[in-house]
Amino acid sequence: MKKPSEPLYSVAFRHLSSDAKKLGPELPDTQLHYLSLKQIRTLLESAAALATSVLPPAEPELRITGETGKFVIQLRAGNLNFVSWSTSRMAGGQLTPAQIVATIAGETIDVADASTATSAGSRRFLPSMNIGLMAVAIVAVNAFTLWFVLQPPTKLTPKFTLLPSAPAERLLTEVAGVYETGGGVGDRRLEIKRDGAVQRIKFGANRAAAQKQTYTVKAAEASGKPALVLATKNQSLITINDAVSIVLYGDTYRRIAGVASVAQVSR
């Protein structure tokens, strides 16, 4: 069999549809294989169009793997945030789809050039706006701000019932342990203790902790299933699927075999 004339890549999607045209934490993780750089650029352009509409808890990402290395493209702050890691090259920053594809292909680009180009484009555009359009924009922004402030708070958390002390203690004892979504960059780890203390870790390169969050949870029941209620502003839920898997913000975490829970250590 002849070797393909161009390198092919695999792309994994997190909180994104496989065509990068929809986003949301409810979307399942998917993966495509044998994609060309042209196909990857099409996906990146679709993702770039979605970047301004990202809202928590969605954290959409594309993870690209090929001969030239491994790459993560995060939709963040209205832009595509590019991260690459391999034994031969490192890069990162807010890049355009074309610049990301060029970097994946092995070309060297200056991240500062992307910022300069963006700033220059903004400077060329601003003089073309007339006073009338600026006034309309100001009125629209103020109207949206007023509407947003007066809106009643939205509560997305399903209804739940806190458990009495004895059943709550039993549930926390059973659930206590270490869970992970995976071991790659962007994956997460949950460490649940029997006293209700929870630590959420986001992995960087080589499983290093890129981000840490600490919560306190209470045992509850939601939609007929056992759950843990996070003591946060929106009272998010950790749903317990079974003895080895739990769900938080749409992500499934699996218990890590060989890692003793707090309950097991105390026995």
N, C-alpha and C positions, 0 to 999 in steps of 0.2 A: 504494500500500500504506500502511495506517495505521500510525503509530508505536505500538509496544506500550504498554499502559497502565502497565506497570511496567518498570524497568530489568532487563536480563538480564546474566548474568555468565558468564565462562569460568573453569573451575577445573582446574588442573594438579596431578597427584598425584605425589609422590616418595616411594618406599619405602612406599606405601599403595595398597590396592586402590581401585577407582573408587567403591566404596560406603563407603570409610573404615572398613571393619569388619575388615580384615586389615592387618598391617604386616610389613615385612621388607625387607632390602636386596636380596633376590632378585626382588622384584616389579618389573616394568617400569614406566617412566614412562608415565602415561596422561593424557588430557585430556577433559573434558566441556564442552559449550558450551550456551548459551541456558538457563542455570539461573536460577530465581527466588531471591529472598532466603529464602523458605520452604524451598526445596530445599537451599540452602546451610546453613541452620540445622540441618537434619536431618543433613547430612554432618558438621557441626561437633560435634553431640552424639554421633555415632558415634565421631568422632576423640577426643573428650574421654574416652570410656569406655576407649579404648586407651592413653591417655597414661601410665598407671602401669605398663604392660607393655613400654615401650620399652627395648631393650638394645642396646649397641654391637655391630656398627658401624651399626645402623639409625639413620637421621636423618630420620624422616618429616616431610613438609611438605605443606601445601596452598597453592597460589599462585592467588589470585583476582584477576581482571582485569575491570574494568567502567568505566562512565561516571564513577564517583566516585573512581577511582584504581586502584592496584595494591597488593595486600596479600599478606603471607606469614604463615601460621599454622604454627608449629613445635610438635611434640609433644615437650616437654622437661620433665624434673624432675617428671613427674606432672601437668603442666598444659598448657594451650594458651597458647603464647607468641605474642603478636600483634605484627606489625610492618607499618606502612603507609608508603608513600612515593609522593608525587606533587608536582605543582607548587603545590598549594593547601593541603595539610594533612599533618601528620606525627603519628603516634601510636605507642604501643607499650606492652607490658606483659603480665602474666598476666591474661587476661580470660575470662569465661564465654562460651559460644556466643551467648547473647542479647546480651551487651555487644559482641561482635565484629560481629554482624549490625547492631546499632544504629549502630556506628561506620562500617561499610561503607555504610549507608544515608545517611550524612551527619550523623548526630546527634553531639553533643559529650558525651563521658562523662569522668568523672574516674577515672583508673586507680587512684588511691588508694582510691576507693570500693569497688573489687573486693576489694582486700586487707582493708579494714575489714569488709566483709560476710563474707568468709571467716573472719576471726578471730572475729567475733561469733557465727557459726554454730558454730565450734569451742567457744567458751565456753558456748553453750547446751547443746551435746551432752555435754560432759564431766561435768557434775553428774548426768546421767541414767545414767551407767555405775555399776554396783555393784561392790563389791570382788571378787566372784566372777568377773565378766567380765574385770576387769583382771588377775586372777591367771592366768586362762586365756590371755589375750593375752601376758603375760610368758613363760609356759611355752612357748607356741607360737613366740615370737620366739627364745628361747634354743635350742629344739630345731632350728629352721631354721638358726641360726647354727652350731651344732655340726655339723649335716649338711653345710652348705656348706664348712666348714673341712676336714672329713675327706674330702670328695669328691676323687678324683684329678683333675688338671687336664684340662680338655677341649681338644682340639686339633682345630680345624675346618679347618685348612690341608690341602689334598690332598698326597699324597706327592710329593716332588720330588727331583731329582738335580742337584747343582751341576755346572756344566760345567768342563772343564779350562781352563787359562789362555788358550790361543789361541782356541778357539771362544767363550769368554766375552768376550774383547776384541772379537771380530767382532760378537757379538750386541749388546753395549753401544754399539758404534759405529753400528750400524744403527738402534737404537731411540732413541738420543739425540735430543732435540728437545722441543718444547712441545706439550702436549695439553690439551684442555678439554672439559668436559661441556656447556658452553654459556656464555653471557655474562651471565645474569641473577643476581639475588640468590639465594644458596644454591648456585649452580653452582661447579665446582671446576676448578683448573688444575694440571697436573703438568709440572714442568720437570725433565727427565732429562738428566744430563750423562754424558759418555763414561767418566768415572772412577767412576761408580756413585753419585754424589751426586744426591739427588732432593729437590725442594721441592714441597710440596702447599699450594695456596692456595685458601681459600674466599672467594668474592666477596661483598661487601656491595653497597650502592647505588653506581651508576656504576662498577662493576667495581673498586671499592676493595678492598684486601686486608683482609677482616674477620678472617681467621685464617690463620696460617702454621705448617706443620709441616715438619721436615727429617728425611730418612731417608738411609740408605745401603743400596744393593741389590747383590745378587750374581746373576750370570747362572745360569740353571738350565733344567731341562726338567721339565714336569709334565703327566701324562696325554698324552704325545706332542706337547705344544706347548711352544714356547719361553716362558720366563717369567723374571721378576725377583723374587727373594726379598727382602722387606724385613727388615732386621735389627732386628725388634721382638720383644717378648715372645712374641707368638703367631705370629711368622714368616709374615705375610700375603704373598700372592702378587699380583704384577701379571702377568696373563696377556696375551700378545701375540697378538691375533687375526690381524692382517695388517699391511701396511706403514703403515696410517693409523689403526688403532684398537687400543686396549688396554683392559683391564678391571681395576678395583681396587674391592674391596668391593661388587661387583655393578654398579658404575657404568661405563658405556662412555665413554672419553675419545677424542677424535679429534684427529689431528695438525693443527695450525694452519698453513694454507698461507701462505707468505710469511715465516714465522718460521724463520730458519736455526737448525739444530741445532748443537751444539758441534762435532760431527764435520764438518759441512759448512763451518763457518768455518775449520777447521784445514787444509782441503785447498787 
